[in-house]
Amino acid sequence: MTAIDDAEETVGPTARLPLSAAMRIGSQAEHRDAEGSSFMSELLAGRVDEQGYADYLLRLHAVYSAMESAVRARADDDTVAAVHDPALERLDAIEADLRHWSPGGRRVVDSPAAEAYRARLEHAAHHGRLLVAHHYTRYLGDLSGGQAIGRILDRAFGLGGQGLAFYDFPAIPRPKPYKDAYRARLDALGLPTHQRDEVVVEVRTAFRLNLALFAELGEHLASYVRRDRTPG
C-alpha cells in the first residue's frame, strides 16, 4: 500500500458544508495539481501526438473498466444507487476512440499508475461511499472540464468530432442541470460526519491517482511530440 492508501487528513473547514460542496472544496488543491500537469498542458496546447493521446486513453480504459464493473456490482448499495446511471458509462466510448486514434493497436498497457488506480477502485468497491467518491471525481469531471478538453482537441487536431466519443454524452444533452441533480442526491445521502470525511479524503486520493497517470505519461513527452502540428 502507498502513502495515498494510508492518507489520514483533517477535513476541517468543509465539515459544515453540504457533502457535494465539501467534496469540491476539500479537493481543490489536488484538482489544481492534476489540471496543471505537464502532460495535460502539452495535450491541450496541441503538442501531443496521436500515440500520446492513445496511451492516455489506454490508461483511462483500465480505470473505467474497473470503476464501471465495481459500480454495477454495488448498484444495490443505497449510496451507490444514488448516483449510478448507465448513461454516464464511458468504457464503450473509450473503445470507440481507441479505434480512431490507434486502429489495430493494443488494448492493454503496462502502466503502474493505472494498476495502482485499478487496485484502489477494487478497495473502494468494498465501501460504497468510497466508490461514490471516485464516481463523482471522474464523471462530474467528464461533464465539466472534460467538455472543454474535447472541444480543444477537436480544434487542435481538426477532428470534425471524430475520435471524441469519450466527451459525448448523448443521453445528457444539458450537463448543468444533470450535475445539479447529481450533487443534490449526494447532499441527500445524510452520511454521518466520519463517513463524510472519508468521502472527501477519497476524492483527494482520486485526484492524486489521476495526477500519477499524468506524471507517468509526462515521462514520455519527448516521444509524444507532435510533428505535424500546423503553427497557429
C-alpha positions as CSV (number, residue, x, y, z in Angstrom):
1,M,0.0,0.0,0.0
2,T,1.2,3.5,-0.7
3,A,1.0,6.8,1.2
4,I,-2.1,7.5,-0.8
5,D,-3.8,4.5,0.7
6,D,-2.8,5.4,4.2
7,A,-3.8,9.1,3.9
8,E,-5.4,10.4,7.1
9,E,-6.3,14.0,6.7
10,T,-8.3,16.5,8.7
11,V,-11.3,17.8,6.7
12,G,-11.7,20.8,8.9
13,P,-13.4,23.7,7.2
14,T,-15.6,21.5,5.0
15,A,-17.3,19.7,7.8
16,R,-20.4,22.0,7.9
17,L,-20.8,22.2,4.1
18,P,-23.2,20.0,2.1
19,L,-21.4,16.9,1.0
20,S,-21.0,17.8,-2.6
21,A,-19.5,21.2,-1.7
22,A,-17.2,19.5,0.8
23,M,-16.0,17.2,-1.9
24,R,-15.3,20.0,-4.3
25,I,-13.7,22.4,-1.8
26,G,-11.9,19.8,0.1
27,S,-10.1,18.6,-3.0
28,Q,-9.3,21.9,-4.7
29,A,-5.5,21.7,-4.3
30,E,-5.3,18.2,-5.7
31,H,-7.6,19.2,-8.6
32,R,-5.4,22.1,-9.5
33,D,-2.3,19.9,-9.4
34,A,-3.9,17.4,-11.8
35,E,-5.1,20.1,-14.2
36,G,-1.6,21.7,-14.2
37,S,0.3,18.5,-15.1
38,S,2.9,18.8,-17.9
39,F,1.2,16.1,-19.9
40,M,-2.2,17.8,-19.8
41,S,-0.7,21.2,-20.5
42,E,1.0,19.9,-23.6
43,L,-2.0,17.9,-24.8
44,L,-4.3,21.0,-24.6
45,A,-1.7,23.0,-26.4
46,G,-1.9,20.6,-29.3
47,R,1.7,19.4,-28.9
48,V,1.0,15.7,-28.0
49,D,0.7,13.3,-31.0
50,E,-1.8,10.6,-31.6
51,Q,0.2,7.9,-29.8
52,G,0.4,10.0,-26.7
53,Y,-3.3,10.5,-26.7
54,A,-3.9,6.8,-27.4
55,D,-1.7,5.9,-24.4
56,Y,-3.8,8.3,-22.3
57,L,-7.0,6.5,-23.5
58,L,-5.5,3.1,-22.7
59,R,-5.0,4.2,-19.1
60,L,-8.5,5.5,-18.9
61,H,-9.7,2.2,-20.3
62,A,-8.1,0.4,-17.4
63,V,-9.6,2.9,-14.9
64,Y,-13.2,3.0,-16.3
65,S,-13.3,-0.8,-16.8
66,A,-12.5,-1.3,-13.1
67,M,-14.8,1.5,-11.9
68,E,-17.8,0.6,-14.0
69,S,-17.6,-3.0,-13.1
70,A,-17.5,-2.1,-9.4
71,V,-20.4,0.3,-9.7
72,R,-22.6,-2.2,-11.4
73,A,-21.7,-4.9,-8.8
74,R,-22.6,-2.5,-6.0
75,A,-25.7,-1.0,-7.6
76,D,-27.9,-2.3,-4.8
77,D,-25.9,-0.3,-2.2
78,D,-28.1,2.7,-1.3
79,T,-25.1,5.1,-1.5
80,V,-24.0,3.8,-4.9
81,A,-27.6,3.7,-6.2
82,A,-28.0,7.4,-5.5
83,V,-25.5,8.2,-8.3
84,H,-25.4,5.1,-10.5
85,D,-26.6,5.9,-14.1
86,P,-25.6,3.8,-17.2
87,A,-25.8,7.0,-19.2
88,L,-22.6,8.1,-17.6
89,E,-20.6,4.9,-18.6
90,R,-17.5,5.7,-20.7
91,L,-15.9,2.3,-21.5
92,D,-17.6,1.8,-24.9
93,A,-16.8,5.4,-25.8
94,I,-13.2,4.9,-24.9
95,E,-13.0,1.7,-27.1
96,A,-14.6,3.6,-30.0
97,D,-12.0,6.4,-29.6
98,L,-9.1,3.9,-29.5
99,R,-10.3,2.5,-32.8
100,H,-9.8,6.0,-34.2
101,W,-6.6,7.0,-32.5
102,S,-4.9,3.6,-32.6
103,P,-6.6,1.4,-35.2
104,G,-5.5,-2.2,-34.8
105,G,-3.4,-1.2,-31.8
106,R,-3.1,-2.8,-28.4
107,R,-5.8,-2.6,-25.8
108,V,-3.7,-3.2,-22.7
109,V,-1.0,-1.0,-21.3
110,D,2.0,-1.5,-19.0
111,S,1.2,1.2,-16.5
112,P,2.0,1.1,-12.8
113,A,-0.1,4.2,-12.3
114,A,-3.2,2.7,-13.9
115,E,-2.6,-0.5,-11.9
116,A,-2.5,1.5,-8.7
117,Y,-5.7,3.3,-9.7
118,R,-7.4,0.0,-10.5
119,A,-6.3,-1.5,-7.2
120,R,-7.7,1.5,-5.3
121,L,-11.0,1.1,-7.1
122,E,-11.1,-2.5,-6.1
123,H,-10.6,-1.4,-2.5
124,A,-13.2,1.3,-2.8
125,A,-15.7,-1.3,-4.1
126,H,-16.0,-2.7,-0.6
127,H,-17.2,0.6,0.7
128,G,-20.0,2.2,-1.3
129,R,-19.3,5.7,-0.1
130,L,-15.6,5.5,-1.2
131,L,-16.7,4.2,-4.6
132,V,-19.1,7.2,-4.9
133,A,-16.0,9.5,-4.3
134,H,-14.4,8.0,-7.4
135,H,-17.6,8.1,-9.4
136,Y,-18.1,11.8,-8.6
137,T,-14.4,12.7,-9.4
138,R,-14.4,11.0,-12.8
139,Y,-17.9,11.6,-14.2
140,L,-18.5,15.1,-12.9
141,G,-15.1,16.0,-14.3
142,D,-16.1,14.5,-17.6
143,L,-19.2,16.6,-17.7
144,S,-17.3,19.8,-16.7
145,G,-13.7,20.4,-17.7
146,G,-13.9,17.3,-19.9
147,Q,-16.3,19.1,-22.3
148,A,-13.7,21.9,-22.8
149,I,-10.9,19.4,-23.3
150,G,-13.0,17.7,-26.1
151,R,-13.5,21.0,-27.9
152,I,-9.8,21.9,-27.6
153,L,-8.8,18.5,-29.0
154,D,-11.3,18.8,-31.8
155,R,-9.8,22.2,-32.9
156,A,-6.1,21.2,-32.4
157,F,-6.4,18.0,-34.5
158,G,-9.1,19.1,-36.9
159,L,-11.1,16.1,-36.0
160,G,-14.6,17.3,-37.0
161,G,-15.9,15.5,-34.0
162,Q,-14.3,12.1,-34.8
163,G,-12.4,10.2,-32.1
164,L,-14.0,12.2,-29.3
165,A,-16.8,9.8,-28.1
166,F,-15.4,10.0,-24.6
167,Y,-16.6,13.5,-24.3
168,D,-20.0,12.9,-25.8
169,F,-22.9,12.1,-23.5
170,P,-25.9,11.7,-25.9
171,A,-28.3,10.9,-23.1
172,I,-27.3,14.0,-21.2
173,P,-27.8,16.9,-23.5
174,R,-27.7,19.5,-20.7
175,P,-24.8,18.8,-18.3
176,K,-25.5,21.6,-15.9
177,P,-29.0,20.5,-14.6
178,Y,-27.7,16.9,-14.6
179,K,-24.8,17.9,-12.4
180,D,-27.0,19.9,-10.1
181,A,-29.3,17.0,-9.6
182,Y,-26.4,14.6,-9.1
183,R,-25.0,16.9,-6.3
184,A,-28.4,17.2,-4.7
185,R,-28.5,13.4,-4.5
186,L,-25.1,13.4,-2.8
187,D,-26.3,16.0,-0.3
188,A,-29.4,14.0,0.5
189,L,-27.4,10.9,1.5
190,G,-27.2,12.1,5.1
191,L,-23.9,10.4,5.8
192,P,-22.6,10.8,9.4
193,T,-19.6,13.1,9.9
194,H,-16.9,10.5,9.9
195,Q,-18.2,8.9,6.7
196,R,-18.4,12.4,5.0
197,D,-14.8,12.9,6.0
198,E,-13.8,9.6,4.5
199,V,-15.5,10.6,1.2
200,V,-13.7,13.9,1.0
201,V,-10.3,12.2,1.6
202,E,-11.1,9.6,-1.1
203,V,-11.9,12.4,-3.6
204,R,-8.4,13.8,-2.8
205,T,-7.0,10.3,-3.3
206,A,-8.8,10.0,-6.7
207,F,-7.2,13.3,-7.9
208,R,-3.8,12.1,-6.8
209,L,-4.2,8.9,-8.7
210,N,-5.2,10.9,-11.8
211,L,-2.1,13.1,-11.3
212,A,0.0,9.9,-11.1
213,L,-1.4,8.9,-14.5
214,F,-0.4,12.3,-15.9
215,A,3.0,12.1,-14.3
216,E,3.6,8.7,-15.9
217,L,2.6,10.0,-19.3
218,G,4.7,13.1,-18.8
219,E,7.8,10.9,-18.6
220,H,7.3,10.1,-22.2
221,L,6.6,13.6,-23.5
222,A,9.7,13.6,-25.6
223,S,8.4,10.7,-27.6
224,Y,4.9,12.2,-27.9
225,V,6.0,15.4,-29.6
226,R,3.6,16.1,-32.4
227,R,5.5,16.6,-35.7
228,D,2.6,17.5,-38.0
229,R,1.3,20.5,-35.9
230,T,0.4,23.5,-38.0
231,P,1.6,26.7,-36.3
232,G,-1.3,28.9,-35.2
